[in-house]
Amino acid sequence: MKKTKKRALTALLLAAALLLAACGSAASAPKEEKHTVSSETLYVKKVENLPEDFILGMDVSSVLAEERSGVRYYDFDGTEKDLFAILAENGINMIRVRVWNDPYDSSGRGYGGGNNDIDAAVEIGRRATANGMKLLVDFHYSDFWADPGKQFAPKAWEGMEIEEKTEAAYTFTKQSLEKLREAGVDVGMVQVGNETNGALAGEKTWFNIQYIMGAGAKAVREVYPEALVAVHFANPENAESYASYAKKLDYYALDYDVFASSYYPYWHGTLENLAAVLGGIAEQYGKKVMVMETSYAFTPDDSDFSGNTISDGSAVVKNYPYTVQGQANSVRDVIETVNSIGGIGVVYWEGAWITVGTSSWEENHEKWERDGSGWASSYAAAYDPNDAGKYYGGSAVDNQAFFDAQGRAIESLKLFSLVRTGNEVPLSTDAVEDARVRLDLSADVALPDTVEAVMTDGSRQEIPVVWQLDEAKIAEMKSAAGVYEIPGEAAGRAVRCFVTMAELNFLQNGGFEDGTLDPWVITDRGGADELGIENKALNSLDGDCNLHFWGAKSGSIDFDAEQTVSNLSSGTYKFRVSIQGGDAGDAEVYAYVKLDGEVIATAPLAITWYNNWSTAEIRDIAYAEGQTLTVGVRVKCAGEGSGAWGMIDEACLNAQR
């Protein structure tokens, strides 16, 4: 008994000594200074009540391939640094990385997009952890890109029944996470699928999808029990679809923590809608919500000789100017929106995926193929022949990064730190918006006296403008219908006015802008799934609305859309109409004109692919007062794949000069 007490006392004294030594060591060690971020030019309004643990993430999945291609990263002063150190210093606290099962062909050549297998994720995870950031693991359960348009099963899973595929998903997820754990990677969240809008790993029913998701979630709970399990979807503008996804996951009692959404302002609707959709899911199902992907362009220009998804010519909604400040304002507003509904974070997508060279396409192409630093290599054709196999190339988002073409950090990167404190520098003009006017050919040419300036805080002001417009140009504009570009200057900046010179349209609601079909008459012979007005500017030739059609079954697209015109004067007229769409298959599509019920003229139209508008014009329509004049469009498509679809817009009946 005495020996036991003596040993206990000795152990107690030793523990006390060690504790004092540890305290002394800690006291004598220099305190790590927190990196402070400031900016003399970037305006950032503070996001109020932003939690300390709010996720400000960055997907940099391409970084290893970029570095293999010779890319180096520099801070704002031009000092070369490790990318992960730069991101951590500027407020990023979580790094996201995609994981593909086997992104290589049979000869071991990478598909591109970073060649992101689990080994790449381990290396990225090590570097993130070393810089104090958690890792967010994004399992695509595919060998290459998985998104709403494609969810291919990995090669090794082809032909598996759902039971076998479920076991394969569990094993792959668990073994991958174990590799991360053995490497000491601090994993904070794991996605079980990427933008899984009704499909995953080749499965297209929720009964099967939930098995794969559940297998992934089970592996996460076993290997990283403290990590959050996330599901991820795209297109929040389709609120009913999101409600359906959440309801199905609840019905199947899927074990997950976070309902995450992509939100790209170009395509995905308003921030108000995003808040309503995610907020509703959080409230109804008690799940955490976040934006898993977002981005915005800081310039419209391409830097790697491979086209970008977003540029000045893109048919998208431009919510903010394509400037450094515009990029910062866009991301800041997404952060505020997510925080306002109690969301847990926002992740920026591929903020370091810049050009691998500025000399030539040929030089870059060699690197994309060799290192996987482009979005896809030609070798991806073996797995994805219809997309990557045709359109392989470089980065499509180099103008949406937080680094310029030389790898130097741009000022907008600071926003991830400054949203917590605010940085309200004096306001200045950030960009000047181009003007757009529509004039009748018979009217005087009068351009606006002011244009809209976008200020650094995102507000807008009208400022004076001077146009370079002379009599010769006016005469040219009045001579023919068309769109004319007039240069000008406002606040010392170049600005343009796009003037549409048009003829008087004798059709009512020719652009469907009334939001109704009236007075158009639709004769639906095929039983289309959708045939009516669509209010979506991105899908319209002009304005906000179009006549939209879609049918999933073969032959379901078979209709006429026509309008009869009254009170015309005798004379010669012309009829013009446009259409776009896809998946038409064997098709019969044309514009037509009837007089007194008889077709007197037709003109062919073509349905090809999205945003490739086909326009037909029928001229020399001789009309005598008292006749009945009808114009229309005939659309008949056998359809292929997922069904024929398209939009009709800008129907015009004009007097022929």
C-alpha positions as CSV (number, residue, x, y, z in Angstrom):
1,M,0.0,0.0,0.0
2,K,2.8,2.4,0.9
3,K,4.6,1.6,-2.4
4,T,1.5,2.2,-4.4
5,K,0.9,5.6,-2.7
6,K,4.6,6.5,-3.3
7,R,4.3,5.6,-7.0
8,A,1.1,7.6,-7.3
9,L,2.7,10.6,-5.7
10,T,5.7,10.3,-8.0
11,A,3.5,10.1,-11.0
12,L,1.5,13.1,-9.9
13,L,4.7,15.2,-9.4
14,L,6.0,14.1,-12.8
15,A,2.7,15.0,-14.5
16,A,2.8,18.4,-12.7
17,A,6.4,19.0,-13.8
18,L,5.5,18.1,-17.4
19,L,2.5,20.4,-17.3
20,L,4.6,23.3,-16.0
21,A,7.2,22.6,-18.7
22,A,4.6,22.6,-21.4
23,C,3.1,25.8,-20.1
24,G,6.6,27.4,-20.0
25,S,7.3,26.2,-23.5
26,A,4.0,27.6,-24.8
27,A,4.6,30.9,-23.0
28,S,8.1,31.3,-24.4
29,A,7.0,30.4,-28.0
30,P,6.2,33.3,-30.2
31,K,2.5,33.8,-30.9
32,E,1.4,33.2,-34.4
33,E,0.3,36.5,-35.9
34,K,-3.0,36.3,-37.9
35,H,-2.5,37.5,-41.4
36,T,-4.3,40.8,-42.0
37,V,-5.9,41.7,-45.3
38,S,-6.4,45.2,-46.6
39,S,-7.1,46.9,-49.9
40,E,-7.0,50.5,-51.1
41,T,-9.2,49.8,-54.1
42,L,-11.6,46.9,-53.5
43,Y,-15.0,47.9,-52.1
44,V,-16.4,45.1,-49.9
45,K,-19.5,45.7,-47.7
46,K,-19.4,43.7,-44.5
47,V,-21.6,40.6,-44.3
48,E,-23.2,41.1,-40.9
49,N,-23.3,38.2,-38.4
50,L,-21.1,35.9,-40.4
51,P,-20.2,33.0,-38.1
52,E,-16.5,32.3,-37.5
53,D,-17.0,28.8,-38.8
54,F,-18.8,29.8,-42.0
55,I,-17.2,27.9,-44.8
56,L,-15.4,30.1,-47.3
57,G,-14.2,27.4,-49.7
58,M,-12.3,27.1,-52.9
59,D,-12.2,24.2,-55.4
60,V,-8.7,24.0,-56.8
61,S,-8.9,20.5,-58.2
62,S,-6.7,21.4,-61.2
63,V,-3.8,22.7,-59.2
64,L,-1.5,19.7,-59.5
65,A,-1.9,19.5,-63.3
66,E,-1.5,23.2,-63.6
67,E,1.8,23.0,-61.7
68,R,3.0,20.1,-63.8
69,S,2.4,22.4,-66.8
70,G,4.6,25.0,-65.3
71,V,2.1,27.3,-63.7
72,R,3.3,29.2,-60.6
73,Y,1.3,31.3,-58.2
74,Y,2.2,34.7,-56.8
75,D,0.8,37.0,-54.1
76,F,-0.3,40.5,-54.7
77,D,3.3,41.8,-54.5
78,G,4.5,39.4,-57.1
79,T,6.2,37.0,-54.6
80,E,6.0,33.4,-55.6
81,K,4.2,31.3,-52.9
82,D,2.4,28.0,-52.5
83,L,-1.1,28.4,-53.8
84,F,-2.6,27.0,-50.6
85,A,-0.7,29.5,-48.4
86,I,-2.0,32.4,-50.6
87,L,-5.6,31.1,-50.2
88,A,-5.3,30.6,-46.5
89,E,-3.9,34.1,-46.0
90,N,-6.9,35.5,-47.8
91,G,-9.7,33.9,-45.8
92,I,-10.2,30.5,-47.4
93,N,-10.8,27.8,-44.8
94,M,-11.8,24.8,-46.8
95,I,-10.4,23.3,-50.0
96,R,-12.7,21.2,-52.3
97,V,-11.3,18.5,-54.6
98,R,-13.2,16.3,-57.0
99,V,-12.4,12.5,-57.1
100,W,-12.9,10.3,-60.2
101,N,-12.5,6.6,-59.9
102,D,-10.2,6.0,-62.9
103,P,-9.6,9.0,-65.2
104,Y,-7.2,7.3,-67.5
105,D,-7.5,5.3,-70.7
106,S,-6.3,1.8,-71.2
107,S,-2.8,3.1,-72.0
108,G,-2.7,5.2,-68.8
109,R,-3.2,8.5,-70.5
110,G,-5.2,11.0,-68.4
111,Y,-8.6,12.3,-69.5
112,G,-7.7,15.8,-68.3
113,G,-9.6,18.1,-66.0
114,G,-6.7,17.6,-63.5
115,N,-6.7,13.8,-63.8
116,N,-8.2,13.9,-60.3
117,D,-8.0,10.4,-58.9
118,I,-7.7,9.7,-55.1
119,D,-3.9,10.0,-55.2
120,A,-4.3,13.6,-56.5
121,A,-6.8,14.3,-53.7
122,V,-4.4,13.0,-51.1
123,E,-1.7,15.4,-52.2
124,I,-4.1,18.3,-52.4
125,G,-5.5,17.3,-49.0
126,R,-2.0,17.2,-47.4
127,R,-1.2,20.7,-48.7
128,A,-4.6,22.1,-47.5
129,T,-4.2,20.6,-44.1
130,A,-0.6,21.9,-43.8
131,N,-2.0,25.4,-44.3
132,G,-4.8,25.0,-41.7
133,M,-7.6,24.3,-44.1
134,K,-10.1,21.4,-44.1
135,L,-10.7,19.3,-47.2
136,L,-14.0,18.8,-48.9
137,V,-14.0,15.6,-50.9
138,D,-16.3,15.5,-54.0
139,F,-16.9,12.0,-55.1
140,H,-18.3,12.0,-58.7
141,Y,-18.7,8.2,-58.8
142,S,-17.6,8.4,-62.4
143,D,-14.3,8.3,-64.3
144,F,-14.7,11.8,-65.6
145,W,-17.0,14.8,-65.3
146,A,-20.4,14.2,-63.7
147,D,-23.0,16.9,-64.0
148,P,-26.7,17.3,-64.8
149,G,-26.0,16.4,-68.4
150,K,-24.1,13.2,-67.8
151,Q,-23.7,10.7,-64.9
152,F,-21.7,7.9,-66.4
153,A,-20.8,4.9,-64.3
154,P,-17.1,4.2,-63.8
155,K,-15.6,1.7,-66.3
156,A,-15.1,-0.8,-63.5
157,W,-18.8,-0.7,-62.6
158,E,-20.2,-1.2,-66.1
159,G,-22.8,-4.0,-66.2
160,M,-23.2,-4.2,-62.5
161,E,-26.6,-4.7,-60.9
162,I,-27.5,-2.2,-58.3
163,E,-26.6,-4.4,-55.4
164,E,-23.1,-5.0,-56.8
165,K,-22.7,-1.3,-57.7
166,T,-23.8,-0.3,-54.2
167,E,-21.1,-2.5,-52.7
168,A,-18.5,-1.1,-55.1
169,A,-19.5,2.5,-54.2
170,Y,-19.0,1.7,-50.5
171,T,-15.7,0.0,-51.0
172,F,-14.3,2.8,-53.3
173,T,-15.4,5.5,-50.9
174,K,-14.1,3.8,-47.8
175,Q,-10.7,2.9,-49.3
176,S,-10.3,6.4,-50.7
177,L,-11.1,8.0,-47.3
178,E,-8.8,5.6,-45.6
179,K,-6.0,6.8,-47.8
180,L,-6.8,10.4,-46.8
181,R,-6.9,9.5,-43.1
182,E,-3.6,7.7,-43.3
183,A,-2.0,10.8,-44.9
184,G,-3.3,12.9,-42.0
185,V,-5.7,14.9,-44.1
186,D,-8.3,16.9,-42.1
187,V,-11.5,16.1,-44.0
188,G,-14.4,18.3,-43.0
189,M,-17.0,17.3,-45.6
190,V,-17.7,14.6,-48.2
191,Q,-20.0,14.8,-51.2
192,V,-21.7,11.6,-52.3
193,G,-22.2,12.6,-55.9
194,N,-21.8,15.8,-57.9
195,E,-24.8,17.7,-59.3
196,T,-26.9,14.6,-59.2
197,N,-30.1,16.0,-60.8
198,G,-31.9,12.7,-61.1
199,A,-29.0,10.4,-62.1
200,L,-25.8,9.0,-60.5
201,A,-23.2,6.5,-61.7
202,G,-25.4,5.5,-64.6
203,E,-28.5,5.0,-62.4
204,K,-31.6,7.0,-63.3
205,T,-34.2,6.1,-60.7
206,W,-34.1,7.4,-57.1
207,F,-34.7,3.9,-55.8
208,N,-31.2,3.0,-57.1
209,I,-29.6,6.5,-56.7
210,Q,-30.3,6.5,-53.0
211,Y,-28.5,3.1,-52.5
212,I,-25.3,4.5,-54.0
213,M,-25.5,7.7,-51.9
214,G,-26.3,5.7,-48.8
215,A,-23.2,3.5,-49.4
216,G,-21.0,6.6,-49.7
217,A,-22.5,8.1,-46.5
218,K,-22.0,4.8,-44.6
219,A,-18.3,4.8,-45.6
220,V,-17.9,8.5,-44.4
221,R,-19.5,7.7,-41.0
222,E,-17.0,4.9,-40.5
223,V,-13.8,6.6,-41.6
224,Y,-14.4,10.3,-40.8
225,P,-17.3,10.3,-38.3
226,E,-16.9,14.0,-37.6
227,A,-17.2,15.0,-41.3
228,L,-20.4,16.2,-42.8
229,V,-22.1,14.2,-45.6
230,A,-23.4,16.4,-48.4
231,V,-25.6,15.8,-51.4
232,H,-25.2,18.2,-54.3
233,F,-27.6,19.4,-57.0
234,A,-27.7,22.1,-59.8
235,N,-30.3,24.4,-61.3
236,P,-32.0,26.0,-58.2
237,E,-34.0,28.1,-60.6
238,N,-36.2,25.0,-60.9
239,A,-37.6,25.2,-57.5
240,E,-40.0,22.3,-58.0
241,S,-37.1,20.0,-58.9
242,Y,-35.3,20.9,-55.7
243,A,-38.4,20.2,-53.7
244,S,-38.7,16.9,-55.4
245,Y,-35.1,15.9,-54.7
246,A,-35.4,16.8,-51.0
247,K,-38.7,14.9,-50.7
248,K,-37.2,11.8,-52.2
249,L,-34.2,11.8,-50.0
250,D,-36.5,12.2,-47.0
251,Y,-38.7,9.4,-48.2
252,Y,-35.8,7.0,-48.5
253,A,-34.4,8.3,-45.1
254,L,-30.9,9.0,-46.6
255,D,-28.3,9.6,-44.0
256,Y,-26.9,13.0,-44.9
257,D,-26.2,16.4,-43.3
258,V,-26.0,19.0,-46.1
259,F,-28.2,19.8,-49.0
260,A,-25.9,21.7,-51.3
261,S,-26.5,23.6,-54.6
262,S,-24.5,25.0,-57.4
263,Y,-25.3,28.7,-58.1
264,Y,-23.8,30.3,-61.1
265,P,-25.5,33.8,-61.5
266,Y,-25.3,33.5,-65.3
267,W,-27.8,30.6,-65.4
268,H,-29.3,29.9,-62.0
269,G,-31.8,32.6,-61.4
270,T,-32.0,35.2,-58.7
271,L,-30.4,35.3,-55.3
272,E,-33.9,35.8,-53.9
273,N,-35.0,32.5,-55.5
274,L,-31.9,30.7,-54.2
275,A,-32.6,31.9,-50.6
276,A,-36.2,30.8,-50.9
277,V,-35.4,27.3,-52.3
278,L,-32.6,26.5,-49.9
279,G,-34.2,28.1,-46.9
280,G,-37.4,26.1,-47.5
281,I,-35.5,22.8,-47.6
282,A,-33.5,23.7,-44.4
283,E,-36.7,24.6,-42.6
284,Q,-38.8,21.6,-43.8
285,Y,-36.2,18.9,-43.5
286,G,-33.8,20.2,-40.8
287,K,-30.8,20.0,-43.1
288,K,-27.8,22.3,-43.4
289,V,-27.7,24.1,-46.7
290,M,-24.9,25.8,-48.7
291,V,-23.7,26.8,-52.1
292,M,-21.2,24.2,-53.3
293,E,-20.2,25.9,-56.5
294,T,-20.2,29.5,-57.7
295,S,-18.0,31.8,-59.8
296,Y,-18.0,35.0,-61.8
297,A,-15.8,36.5,-64.5
298,F,-13.3,39.3,-63.7
299,T,-12.8,39.9,-67.4
300,P,-14.6,38.9,-70.6
301,D,-11.2,38.0,-72.3
302,D,-9.7,34.6,-72.8
303,S,-6.1,34.0,-72.1
304,D,-5.3,30.4,-73.1
305,F,-6.6,30.2,-76.7
306,S,-9.4,27.9,-75.7
307,G,-12.8,29.4,-75.4
308,N,-14.4,30.3,-72.1
309,T,-17.9,29.4,-70.9
310,I,-18.5,33.1,-70.2
311,S,-17.6,36.1,-72.3
312,D,-19.1,39.3,-73.6
313,G,-20.8,37.3,-76.4
314,S,-22.3,34.6,-74.1
315,A,-26.1,34.3,-74.1
316,V,-26.3,34.7,-70.3
317,V,-27.7,37.0,-67.7
318,K,-24.9,39.5,-66.8
319,N,-25.7,40.4,-63.2
320,Y,-22.5,42.3,-62.5
321,P,-19.8,43.8,-64.7
322,Y,-17.0,41.5,-65.8
323,T,-14.5,43.3,-63.7
324,V,-12.4,42.5,-60.6
325,Q,-14.9,44.5,-58.5
326,G,-17.8,42.9,-60.3
327,Q,-16.4,39.5,-59.5
328,A,-16.0,40.4,-55.8
329,N,-19.5,41.9,-55.5
330,S,-21.0,38.8,-57.1
331,V,-19.4,36.4,-54.6
332,R,-19.9,38.7,-51.7
333,D,-23.7,38.8,-52.4
334,V,-23.9,35.0,-52.7
335,I,-22.2,34.7,-49.3
336,E,-24.6,37.2,-47.8
337,T,-27.6,35.4,-49.2
338,V,-26.5,32.0,-47.9
339,N,-25.7,33.4,-44.5
340,S,-29.1,35.1,-44.4
341,I,-30.9,31.8,-44.3
342,G,-28.6,30.2,-41.8
343,G,-26.5,28.4,-44.5
344,I,-23.1,27.0,-43.6
345,G,-20.9,28.2,-46.4
346,V,-20.0,29.0,-50.0
347,V,-17.4,27.3,-52.2
348,Y,-15.9,29.0,-55.2
349,W,-15.3,26.7,-58.2
350,E,-11.8,26.4,-59.6
351,G,-10.5,29.8,-58.6
352,A,-6.9,29.0,-59.7
353,W,-7.5,27.3,-63.1
354,I,-5.6,29.7,-65.3
355,T,-3.8,29.5,-68.6
356,V,-0.8,27.2,-68.8
357,G,0.9,29.5,-71.3
358,T,0.3,32.7,-73.3
359,S,2.3,32.0,-76.4
360,S,0.1,29.8,-78.6
361,W,-2.7,27.2,-78.7
362,E,-0.2,24.6,-80.0
363,E,2.1,25.1,-77.0
364,N,-0.8,24.9,-74.5
365,H,-2.4,21.9,-76.2
366,E,0.8,19.9,-75.7
367,K,0.6,20.6,-72.0
368,W,-3.1,19.9,-71.7
369,E,-2.6,16.5,-73.3
370,R,0.5,15.6,-71.4
371,D,-0.4,16.9,-67.9
372,G,-4.2,16.9,-67.9
373,S,-4.3,20.7,-67.3
374,G,-7.1,21.4,-69.7
375,W,-10.8,20.6,-69.1
376,A,-10.4,17.5,-71.2
377,S,-7.7,15.7,-73.3
378,S,-8.3,13.9,-76.6
379,Y,-7.9,10.7,-74.6
380,A,-11.2,11.3,-72.9
381,A,-12.9,10.2,-76.1
382,A,-12.6,6.6,-75.0
383,Y,-15.0,7.4,-72.1
384,D,-17.0,10.4,-73.2
385,P,-16.9,10.5,-77.0
386,N,-19.8,12.9,-77.6
387,D,-18.6,15.7,-75.4
388,A,-15.0,15.6,-74.2
389,G,-14.0,13.5,-77.2
390,K,-15.1,16.3,-79.6
391,Y,-14.5,19.5,-77.6
392,Y,-11.4,18.8,-75.6
393,G,-9.2,21.8,-74.8
394,G,-8.0,24.1,-72.1
395,S,-9.5,25.9,-69.2
396,A,-12.9,27.3,-69.8
397,V,-12.8,29.4,-66.7
398,D,-9.4,31.2,-66.8
399,N,-11.3,34.5,-66.8
400,Q,-13.2,33.5,-63.6
401,A,-10.1,32.7,-61.5
402,F,-8.6,34.9,-58.8
403,F,-5.2,35.0,-60.5
404,D,-4.2,36.6,-63.8
405,A,-2.6,34.9,-66.8
406,Q,0.8,35.2,-65.1
407,G,-0.4,33.6,-61.9
408,R,-0.5,36.7,-59.8
409,A,-3.3,37.1,-57.3
410,I,-5.9,39.8,-58.3
411,E,-7.5,42.1,-55.7
412,S,-10.9,40.3,-55.6
413,L,-9.3,37.3,-53.8
414,K,-9.2,39.5,-50.7
415,L,-13.0,39.5,-50.5
416,F,-13.0,36.2,-48.6
417,S,-11.3,37.9,-45.7
418,L,-12.8,41.3,-46.1
419,V,-16.5,40.1,-46.0
420,R,-15.9,39.6,-42.2
421,T,-14.7,43.2,-41.6
422,G,-15.9,45.3,-44.6
423,N,-13.7,47.5,-46.7
424,E,-15.7,50.5,-47.8
425,V,-13.3,52.6,-49.8
426,P,-14.5,55.8,-51.6
427,L,-16.9,55.0,-54.4
428,S,-15.8,55.2,-58.0
429,T,-17.1,54.1,-61.4
430,D,-16.4,50.4,-62.0
431,A,-18.0,50.0,-65.4
432,V,-20.3,51.7,-67.9
433,E,-23.2,49.7,-69.3
434,D,-23.8,49.7,-73.0
435,A,-27.1,51.2,-74.1
436,R,-29.7,49.5,-76.2
437,V,-32.6,51.2,-78.1
438,R,-35.2,50.1,-80.6
439,L,-36.3,52.6,-83.3
440,D,-38.8,52.4,-86.2
441,L,-37.2,52.9,-89.6
442,S,-39.7,55.8,-90.2
443,A,-38.8,57.6,-87.0
444,D,-36.0,60.1,-86.2
445,V,-32.8,58.6,-84.9
446,A,-32.5,59.8,-81.3
447,L,-30.0,58.2,-78.9
448,P,-30.1,58.5,-75.1
449,D,-28.4,61.4,-73.4
450,T,-27.1,59.3,-70.5
451,V,-25.9,55.7,-69.8
452,E,-25.8,53.7,-66.7
453,A,-22.6,53.6,-64.7
454,V,-22.0,50.7,-62.2
455,M,-20.3,51.9,-59.1
456,T,-17.8,49.9,-57.0
457,D,-20.5,49.2,-54.4
458,G,-22.8,47.8,-57.1
459,S,-25.1,50.8,-57.2
460,R,-26.0,52.4,-60.5
461,Q,-26.0,56.0,-61.6
462,E,-27.0,57.8,-64.8
463,I,-24.1,59.7,-66.3
464,P,-23.8,61.9,-69.5
465,V,-22.6,60.3,-72.7
466,V,-21.4,61.7,-76.1
467,W,-22.1,59.5,-79.1
468,Q,-20.1,59.5,-82.3
469,L,-23.0,59.8,-84.7
470,D,-23.0,61.8,-88.0
471,E,-25.5,62.3,-90.8
472,A,-23.9,59.6,-93.0
473,K,-24.4,57.0,-90.2
474,I,-28.0,58.2,-89.7
475,A,-28.8,57.8,-93.4
476,E,-27.3,54.3,-93.3
477,M,-29.4,53.3,-90.3
478,K,-32.6,54.6,-91.9
479,S,-32.0,52.7,-95.1
480,A,-32.4,49.1,-93.8
481,A,-33.5,47.2,-90.8
482,G,-30.8,45.8,-88.6
483,V,-28.7,46.3,-85.5
484,Y,-26.2,49.2,-85.6
485,E,-23.4,49.8,-83.1
486,I,-22.7,53.4,-82.2
487,P,-19.5,54.2,-80.2
488,G,-19.5,56.8,-77.5
489,E,-17.7,58.0,-74.4
490,A,-18.9,58.4,-70.8
491,A,-16.8,59.2,-67.7
492,G,-13.7,58.8,-69.8
493,R,-14.7,55.2,-70.8
494,A,-15.7,53.7,-74.1
495,V,-19.3,52.8,-74.4
496,R,-21.6,51.5,-77.1
497,C,-25.2,51.9,-78.1
498,F,-26.8,49.0,-80.0
499,V,-29.6,50.4,-82.1
500,T,-32.1,48.1,-83.5
501,M,-33.8,49.6,-86.6
502,A,-37.0,47.8,-87.2
503,E,-40.1,47.9,-89.4
504,L,-43.6,48.2,-88.1
505,N,-44.8,44.8,-87.2
506,F,-48.4,44.1,-88.2
507,L,-48.6,41.0,-86.1
508,Q,-49.8,41.2,-82.5
509,N,-47.6,39.7,-79.8
510,G,-45.0,38.7,-82.4
511,G,-42.3,38.2,-79.8
512,F,-44.7,36.5,-77.3
513,E,-43.8,39.3,-74.8
514,D,-47.4,39.5,-73.6
515,G,-46.7,36.3,-71.8
516,T,-49.7,34.7,-73.4
517,L,-50.4,33.0,-76.8
518,D,-53.2,35.3,-77.7
519,P,-53.9,35.9,-80.7
520,W,-51.8,33.0,-81.8
521,V,-53.6,29.7,-82.6
522,I,-51.8,26.5,-81.7
523,T,-52.9,23.2,-83.3
524,D,-51.2,20.4,-81.4
525,R,-51.4,17.1,-83.2
526,G,-48.7,15.2,-81.4
527,G,-49.4,15.8,-77.7
528,A,-46.3,17.7,-76.7
529,D,-45.2,17.5,-73.1
530,E,-44.7,21.3,-73.1
531,L,-46.1,23.8,-75.7
532,G,-46.5,27.3,-74.5
533,I,-44.9,30.6,-73.4
534,E,-41.5,30.4,-71.7
535,N,-40.4,33.5,-69.8
536,K,-36.6,33.1,-70.0
537,A,-34.4,35.7,-71.7
538,L,-31.5,33.3,-72.2
539,N,-33.7,31.2,-74.4
540,S,-35.2,34.0,-76.4
541,L,-33.9,35.7,-79.5
542,D,-35.0,39.1,-78.2
543,G,-36.9,40.2,-75.1
544,D,-37.8,37.8,-72.3
545,C,-40.4,35.4,-73.8
546,N,-40.6,32.8,-76.5
547,L,-42.9,30.0,-77.7
548,H,-41.3,26.9,-76.2
549,F,-41.9,23.3,-77.1
550,W,-40.7,19.9,-75.8
551,G,-41.7,16.3,-76.2
552,A,-40.1,13.2,-74.8
553,K,-41.8,10.7,-77.0
554,S,-41.0,10.1,-80.7
555,G,-43.5,12.1,-82.8
556,S,-44.9,14.1,-80.0
557,I,-43.7,17.4,-81.5
558,D,-46.2,18.0,-84.3
559,F,-47.9,21.4,-84.3
560,D,-48.7,24.6,-86.1
561,A,-48.6,28.1,-84.6
562,E,-50.4,30.7,-86.7
563,Q,-51.9,34.1,-86.6
564,T,-54.5,35.7,-88.9
565,V,-54.1,39.4,-89.6
566,S,-56.9,41.9,-90.3
567,N,-57.2,45.5,-91.3
568,L,-54.3,45.4,-93.7
569,S,-54.0,47.8,-96.6
570,S,-53.4,46.5,-100.1
571,G,-49.7,46.1,-100.8
572,T,-46.7,43.9,-100.7
573,Y,-45.6,42.3,-97.4
574,K,-42.9,40.0,-96.0
575,F,-43.0,37.5,-93.1
576,R,-40.0,36.6,-91.0
577,V,-39.7,34.2,-88.0
578,S,-36.9,32.4,-86.1
579,I,-36.5,29.1,-84.3
580,Q,-33.8,27.3,-82.3
581,G,-33.7,23.9,-80.6
582,G,-32.3,20.4,-80.7
583,D,-32.7,16.6,-80.8
584,A,-35.2,17.0,-83.8
585,G,-34.3,13.9,-85.7
586,D,-36.2,13.6,-88.9
587,A,-38.0,16.9,-89.1
588,E,-40.3,19.0,-91.2
589,V,-40.0,22.6,-90.1
590,Y,-41.0,25.7,-92.1
591,A,-42.7,29.1,-92.1
592,Y,-45.7,29.5,-94.3
593,V,-48.2,32.1,-95.6
594,K,-51.9,31.5,-96.4
595,L,-54.2,33.7,-98.4
596,D,-57.9,32.9,-97.9
597,G,-57.0,29.6,-96.3
598,E,-54.6,28.4,-99.0
599,V,-50.9,28.1,-98.5
600,I,-49.2,30.4,-101.1
601,A,-45.6,30.3,-99.9
602,T,-43.2,28.4,-97.5
603,A,-39.6,28.9,-96.4
604,P,-37.5,26.2,-94.6
605,L,-36.4,26.4,-91.0
606,A,-33.8,24.2,-89.2
607,I,-33.6,22.9,-85.7
608,T,-29.9,22.2,-84.9
609,W,-28.5,23.0,-81.5
610,Y,-29.0,25.5,-78.6
611,N,-28.7,29.2,-79.4
612,N,-28.2,28.5,-83.1
613,W,-31.2,30.5,-84.4
614,S,-32.6,29.7,-87.8
615,T,-34.6,32.5,-89.6
616,A,-36.9,32.1,-92.5
617,E,-38.2,35.0,-94.6
618,I,-41.0,34.9,-97.1
619,R,-41.1,38.0,-99.4
620,D,-43.3,39.4,-102.1
621,I,-46.6,38.6,-100.4
622,A,-49.1,40.4,-102.6
623,Y,-52.2,41.2,-100.5
624,A,-55.4,42.8,-101.7
625,E,-57.7,44.5,-99.2
626,G,-60.5,42.1,-98.1
627,Q,-58.4,39.0,-98.3
628,T,-57.6,36.8,-95.2
629,L,-53.9,36.7,-94.5
630,T,-52.5,34.1,-92.2
631,V,-48.8,33.5,-91.3
632,G,-47.5,30.6,-89.3
633,V,-44.8,28.0,-88.4
634,R,-45.1,24.3,-89.0
635,V,-43.0,22.1,-86.7
636,K,-42.9,18.3,-86.9
637,C,-40.1,16.3,-85.4
638,A,-39.6,12.6,-84.9
639,G,-37.2,13.4,-82.1
640,E,-34.1,11.6,-80.9
641,G,-32.4,10.9,-77.6
642,S,-34.4,12.7,-74.8
643,G,-36.9,14.2,-77.2
644,A,-37.2,17.2,-79.5
645,W,-37.3,20.7,-78.1
646,G,-37.0,24.3,-79.2
647,M,-38.2,27.9,-79.1
648,I,-39.9,30.1,-81.7
649,D,-39.5,33.9,-81.4
650,E,-39.6,37.2,-83.2
651,A,-42.4,36.7,-85.8
652,C,-42.7,39.8,-87.9
653,L,-45.0,40.8,-90.7
654,N,-43.8,44.0,-92.4
655,A,-44.6,46.1,-95.4
656,Q,-42.0,45.3,-98.1
657,R,-40.3,48.5,-99.2
